Amino acid sequence: MNIILDELLDNRDLGYKDFHKRLIPTIDEDTLIGVRSPIAQAIAKKYANTDTGYAFLNSLPHKYYDENIVHAFMLGKLKCDTDTLKGFVSDFLPYVDNWAVCDGLCAHLKNLFKSKDDIYPFVLDCIKSDKAYTVRFGLVCLLNYYIDSLYIDRILEIAKSIKSDEYYINMALAWLISFCVIKEYDKALVLLEGYYLDKWVHNKSIQKSIESYRISDDKKQHLKSLRIK
């Protein structure tokens, strides 16, 4: 018996399912139960670090999107060493097939990135993957944990190197660059003024940057002038 799946099914919200499926157009509707995030969080917290939780983490692949969300949340609540946690993340990534699980996983791995220098090679390996959402995972981890004066040059070099036809990779890349502009404007500006990026990523990076209230009006005007027509 899958106790966690039973709890998810008991908390099905069909109205939320209809709303949520529009947010994640790439997933099969039949794999969406419709469990609200606070409930999924509570289930993850309830079973993390228990025998039931570890059995669930080792029962890949899951059938439902909602199970994957609980899996992602649960990984963020594990009390284990860095190598063990990295192993669980590595095992899970091949089954991440949408932006919501991917980004939710990144956001909940604060414990993993307490030693961000040690885990950086793992992030680079993810970015080199041939799986779109593993690449996105690496990019979003850079966004969440690495944009600072020590890592900015490396991040911008990575941004230059990525050429992809995958929308969800390119969207993550533009999102990453926009945060670089917000936090490390002078260095990130060189990337945009040099026109190193594909047109769509370049323009989307500028769009996301100028949407931020943390960018001054004069900087926004300059960024607008860099758009590729």
Contacts in CASP RR format, 6 or more apart in sequence:
PFRMAT RR
TARGET T0000
AUTHOR 0000-0000-0000
METHOD contacts of the structure
MODEL  1
MNIILDELLDNRDLGYKDFHKRLIPTIDEDTLIGVRSPIAQAIAKKYANT
DTGYAFLNSLPHKYYDENIVHAFMLGKLKCDTDTLKGFVSDFLPYVDNWA
VCDGLCAHLKNLFKSKDDIYPFVLDCIKSDKAYTVRFGLVCLLNYYIDSL
YIDRILEIAKSIKSDEYYINMALAWLISFCVIKEYDKALVLLEGYYLDKW
VHNKSIQKSIESYRISDDKKQHLKSLRIK
2 56 0 8 1.000
2 59 0 8 1.000
3 47 0 8 1.000
3 52 0 8 1.000
4 43 0 8 1.000
4 47 0 8 1.000
4 52 0 8 1.000
4 53 0 8 1.000
4 56 0 8 1.000
4 67 0 8 1.000
4 70 0 8 1.000
5 63 0 8 1.000
5 64 0 8 1.000
5 67 0 8 1.000
7 43 0 8 1.000
8 33 0 8 1.000
8 35 0 8 1.000
8 40 0 8 1.000
8 43 0 8 1.000
8 64 0 8 1.000
8 66 0 8 1.000
8 67 0 8 1.000
8 70 0 8 1.000
9 33 0 8 1.000
11 35 0 8 1.000
11 36 0 8 1.000
11 39 0 8 1.000
11 43 0 8 1.000
12 33 0 8 1.000
12 34 0 8 1.000
12 35 0 8 1.000
13 34 0 8 1.000
13 35 0 8 1.000
13 36 0 8 1.000
14 34 0 8 1.000
15 34 0 8 1.000
16 34 0 8 1.000
16 35 0 8 1.000
16 36 0 8 1.000
17 32 0 8 1.000
17 33 0 8 1.000
17 34 0 8 1.000
20 32 0 8 1.000
20 34 0 8 1.000
21 27 0 8 1.000
21 29 0 8 1.000
21 32 0 8 1.000
23 100 0 8 1.000
24 32 0 8 1.000
24 65 0 8 1.000
24 98 0 8 1.000
24 99 0 8 1.000
24 100 0 8 1.000
26 97 0 8 1.000
26 98 0 8 1.000
26 99 0 8 1.000
26 168 0 8 1.000
27 65 0 8 1.000
27 97 0 8 1.000
27 98 0 8 1.000
31 63 0 8 1.000
31 64 0 8 1.000
31 65 0 8 1.000
32 64 0 8 1.000
32 65 0 8 1.000
32 66 0 8 1.000
33 64 0 8 1.000
33 65 0 8 1.000
33 66 0 8 1.000
34 66 0 8 1.000
35 66 0 8 1.000
35 69 0 8 1.000
37 69 0 8 1.000
40 66 0 8 1.000
40 69 0 8 1.000
40 70 0 8 1.000
40 73 0 8 1.000
41 73 0 8 1.000
43 70 0 8 1.000
44 70 0 8 1.000
44 73 0 8 1.000
44 74 0 8 1.000
44 77 0 8 1.000
45 73 0 8 1.000
45 77 0 8 1.000
47 53 0 8 1.000
47 56 0 8 1.000
47 74 0 8 1.000
48 74 0 8 1.000
48 76 0 8 1.000
48 77 0 8 1.000
48 78 0 8 1.000
49 77 0 8 1.000
49 78 0 8 1.000
49 79 0 8 1.000
53 74 0 8 1.000
56 67 0 8 1.000
56 70 0 8 1.000
56 71 0 8 1.000
56 74 0 8 1.000
57 71 0 8 1.000
57 74 0 8 1.000
57 75 0 8 1.000
57 88 0 8 1.000
57 91 0 8 1.000
57 92 0 8 1.000
60 71 0 8 1.000
60 91 0 8 1.000
60 92 0 8 1.000
60 95 0 8 1.000
61 95 0 8 1.000
62 68 0 8 1.000
62 71 0 8 1.000
62 95 0 8 1.000
65 98 0 8 1.000
65 100 0 8 1.000
65 101 0 8 1.000
68 95 0 8 1.000
68 96 0 8 1.000
68 101 0 8 1.000
69 100 0 8 1.000
69 101 0 8 1.000
69 104 0 8 1.000
71 92 0 8 1.000
71 101 0 8 1.000
72 92 0 8 1.000
72 96 0 8 1.000
72 101 0 8 1.000
72 104 0 8 1.000
72 105 0 8 1.000
72 108 0 8 1.000
73 104 0 8 1.000
73 108 0 8 1.000
75 85 0 8 1.000
75 88 0 8 1.000
75 89 0 8 1.000
75 92 0 8 1.000
75 105 0 8 1.000
75 108 0 8 1.000
75 109 0 8 1.000
76 85 0 8 1.000
76 108 0 8 1.000
76 109 0 8 1.000
76 110 0 8 1.000
76 111 0 8 1.000
76 112 0 8 1.000
77 108 0 8 1.000
78 84 0 8 1.000
78 85 0 8 1.000
78 88 0 8 1.000
78 111 0 8 1.000
80 88 0 8 1.000
82 112 0 8 1.000
82 114 0 8 1.000
82 115 0 8 1.000
82 118 0 8 1.000
82 119 0 8 1.000
85 109 0 8 1.000
85 111 0 8 1.000
85 112 0 8 1.000
86 112 0 8 1.000
86 119 0 8 1.000
86 122 0 8 1.000
89 105 0 8 1.000
89 109 0 8 1.000
89 112 0 8 1.000
90 122 0 8 1.000
92 105 0 8 1.000
93 126 0 8 1.000
93 129 0 8 1.000
93 131 0 8 1.000
93 133 0 8 1.000
93 134 0 8 1.000
93 137 0 8 1.000
94 131 0 8 1.000
94 134 0 8 1.000
96 102 0 8 1.000
96 105 0 8 1.000
96 133 0 8 1.000
96 134 0 8 1.000
96 137 0 8 1.000
97 133 0 8 1.000
98 133 0 8 1.000
99 133 0 8 1.000
99 136 0 8 1.000
99 168 0 8 1.000
99 171 0 8 1.000
101 133 0 8 1.000
102 133 0 8 1.000
102 136 0 8 1.000
102 137 0 8 1.000
102 140 0 8 1.000
102 168 0 8 1.000
103 136 0 8 1.000
103 140 0 8 1.000
105 137 0 8 1.000
106 137 0 8 1.000
106 138 0 8 1.000
106 140 0 8 1.000
106 141 0 8 1.000
106 143 0 8 1.000
106 144 0 8 1.000
107 144 0 8 1.000
109 141 0 8 1.000
112 119 0 8 1.000
113 119 0 8 1.000
113 141 0 8 1.000
113 144 0 8 1.000
113 145 0 8 1.000
116 145 0 8 1.000
116 146 0 8 1.000
120 146 0 8 1.000
123 138 0 8 1.000
123 141 0 8 1.000
123 142 0 8 1.000
123 146 0 8 1.000
124 158 0 8 1.000
126 134 0 8 1.000
126 135 0 8 1.000
126 137 0 8 1.000
126 138 0 8 1.000
126 141 0 8 1.000
127 135 0 8 1.000
127 138 0 8 1.000
127 139 0 8 1.000
127 142 0 8 1.000
127 158 0 8 1.000
127 162 0 8 1.000
128 135 0 8 1.000
129 135 0 8 1.000
132 164 0 8 1.000
132 166 0 8 1.000
132 168 0 8 1.000
132 169 0 8 1.000
133 168 0 8 1.000
135 162 0 8 1.000
135 164 0 8 1.000
135 166 0 8 1.000
135 169 0 8 1.000
135 172 0 8 1.000
136 168 0 8 1.000
136 169 0 8 1.000
136 172 0 8 1.000
139 162 0 8 1.000
139 169 0 8 1.000
139 172 0 8 1.000
139 173 0 8 1.000
139 175 0 8 1.000
139 176 0 8 1.000
140 172 0 8 1.000
140 175 0 8 1.000
140 176 0 8 1.000
142 151 0 8 1.000
142 155 0 8 1.000
142 158 0 8 1.000
142 176 0 8 1.000
143 172 0 8 1.000
143 175 0 8 1.000
143 176 0 8 1.000
143 179 0 8 1.000
146 155 0 8 1.000
147 155 0 8 1.000
147 176 0 8 1.000
147 179 0 8 1.000
147 180 0 8 1.000
147 183 0 8 1.000
147 184 0 8 1.000
148 183 0 8 1.000
148 184 0 8 1.000
149 184 0 8 1.000
152 180 0 8 1.000
152 183 0 8 1.000
152 184 0 8 1.000
152 187 0 8 1.000
152 188 0 8 1.000
153 187 0 8 1.000
155 176 0 8 1.000
155 180 0 8 1.000
156 180 0 8 1.000
156 187 0 8 1.000
156 188 0 8 1.000
156 190 0 8 1.000
156 191 0 8 1.000
159 173 0 8 1.000
159 176 0 8 1.000
159 177 0 8 1.000
159 180 0 8 1.000
159 191 0 8 1.000
159 196 0 8 1.000
159 197 0 8 1.000
160 191 0 8 1.000
160 196 0 8 1.000
160 197 0 8 1.000
162 169 0 8 1.000
162 173 0 8 1.000
163 198 0 8 1.000
164 170 0 8 1.000
164 173 0 8 1.000
170 198 0 8 1.000
170 200 0 8 1.000
170 201 0 8 1.000
170 204 0 8 1.000
171 204 0 8 1.000
173 197 0 8 1.000
173 201 0 8 1.000
173 205 0 8 1.000
174 200 0 8 1.000
174 201 0 8 1.000
174 204 0 8 1.000
174 205 0 8 1.000
174 207 0 8 1.000
174 208 0 8 1.000
175 208 0 8 1.000
177 188 0 8 1.000
177 191 0 8 1.000
177 192 0 8 1.000
177 197 0 8 1.000
177 201 0 8 1.000
177 205 0 8 1.000
177 208 0 8 1.000
177 209 0 8 1.000
178 205 0 8 1.000
178 206 0 8 1.000
178 207 0 8 1.000
178 208 0 8 1.000
178 209 0 8 1.000
178 211 0 8 1.000
178 212 0 8 1.000
180 187 0 8 1.000
180 188 0 8 1.000
180 191 0 8 1.000
181 188 0 8 1.000
181 189 0 8 1.000
181 192 0 8 1.000
181 205 0 8 1.000
181 209 0 8 1.000
181 215 0 8 1.000
181 223 0 8 1.000
182 209 0 8 1.000
182 212 0 8 1.000
182 214 0 8 1.000
182 215 0 8 1.000
185 215 0 8 1.000
185 219 0 8 1.000
189 222 0 8 1.000
191 197 0 8 1.000
192 202 0 8 1.000
192 205 0 8 1.000
192 206 0 8 1.000
192 223 0 8 1.000
192 226 0 8 1.000
193 226 0 8 1.000
195 202 0 8 1.000
195 228 0 8 1.000
197 205 0 8 1.000
199 228 0 8 1.000
202 226 0 8 1.000
202 227 0 8 1.000
202 228 0 8 1.000
203 227 0 8 1.000
203 228 0 8 1.000
206 223 0 8 1.000
206 224 0 8 1.000
206 226 0 8 1.000
206 227 0 8 1.000
209 215 0 8 1.000
209 220 0 8 1.000
209 223 0 8 1.000
210 220 0 8 1.000
210 223 0 8 1.000
210 224 0 8 1.000
215 223 0 8 1.000
END
